[in-house]
Amino acid sequence: MGGSETFGVRTGELGALGSDYRRSANTVRSQAGKVARNGFGEGGEAGRNYALQGIAVHEGLQRISAWLARWSEATAATADALGAAVVTYAETDQQRAAETNTR
């Protein structure tokens, strides 16, 4: 290998990625709420002869809302982990810098 090889973490970019994940989680959470609040009724909206199909649509929308909520939770957990990593990297860097300056 030629040249200088460096290793580092750009905590600002990592923090920005965490913020992007947080916005995404909030957007998906909002959409899950919209699906849950505006779901197809339990049969009545489908028409008198289509109650079973209406129930199936209603149950499908409930499942979609639940999956969106889980997706939002997972995305928020990822954002939390990225934020924690930024803090850990910064603290470790400060600690190592302090140890280097005392030698």
C-alpha positions in Angstrom: 0.0 0.0 0.0 1.3 3.4 -0.9 0.6 6.6 0.9 -0.8 7.5 4.3 -3.7 5.4 5.6 -5.9 7.0 8.2 -8.7 5.7 10.2 -11.3 7.9 11.8 -15.0 8.5 12.3 -16.6 11.6 11.2 -19.0 12.1 14.1 -20.7 15.1 12.5 -21.7 12.9 9.5 -22.7 10.1 11.8 -24.8 12.4 13.8 -26.4 13.8 10.6 -27.2 10.2 9.6 -28.9 9.6 13.0 -30.9 12.8 12.5 -32.0 11.5 9.1 -33.1 8.2 10.7 -35.0 10.1 13.3 -36.9 12.1 10.7 -37.6 8.9 8.8 -38.9 7.2 11.9 -41.2 10.2 12.7 -42.6 10.2 9.1 -43.3 6.5 9.1 -44.9 6.8 12.6 -47.1 9.5 11.2 -48.2 7.4 8.3 -48.9 4.4 10.6 -51.2 6.7 12.5 -53.0 7.8 9.4 -53.6 4.3 8.2 -54.9 3.3 11.7 -57.2 6.3 11.9 -58.5 6.1 8.3 -58.9 2.4 7.9 -61.7 0.8 6.0 -64.6 -0.1 8.2 -65.4 -3.6 9.4 -67.7 -4.4 6.5 -70.2 -1.6 6.2 -68.2 0.5 3.7 -67.8 -2.4 1.3 -71.5 -2.7 0.7 -74.3 -5.0 1.9 -73.1 -8.0 -0.2 -69.4 -7.5 0.5 -69.1 -7.5 4.3 -66.6 -10.3 4.3 -64.4 -8.5 1.8 -64.7 -5.3 3.9 -63.6 -7.1 7.0 -60.6 -8.5 5.1 -59.6 -5.0 3.9 -60.0 -3.6 7.4 -57.8 -6.4 8.9 -55.2 -5.9 6.2 -55.0 -2.2 6.9 -54.7 -2.9 10.7 -51.7 -5.2 9.9 -50.1 -2.6 7.6 -50.5 0.0 10.4 -48.9 -2.4 12.9 -46.0 -3.1 10.6 -45.4 0.6 9.9 -45.4 1.2 13.7 -42.7 -1.5 14.1 -40.7 -0.1 11.3 -40.8 3.3 12.9 -39.7 1.8 16.2 -36.8 0.0 14.6 -35.7 3.1 12.7 -35.9 5.2 15.9 -33.8 2.6 17.8 -31.2 2.8 15.0 -31.2 6.6 15.3 -30.7 6.2 19.1 -27.8 3.8 18.5 -26.1 6.2 16.0 -26.5 9.0 18.5 -25.0 6.9 21.3 -22.1 6.0 19.0 -21.4 9.7 18.3 -21.2 10.3 22.1 -19.0 7.3 22.7 -16.6 8.3 19.9 -16.4 11.9 21.1 -15.8 10.8 24.7 -13.2 8.2 23.7 -11.4 10.8 21.5 -11.3 13.4 24.3 -10.0 10.8 26.8 -7.3 9.6 24.4 -6.3 13.2 23.7 -6.1 14.0 27.4 -3.9 10.9 27.9 -1.7 11.8 25.0 -1.2 15.4 26.3 -0.1 14.1 29.8 2.7 11.9 28.5 
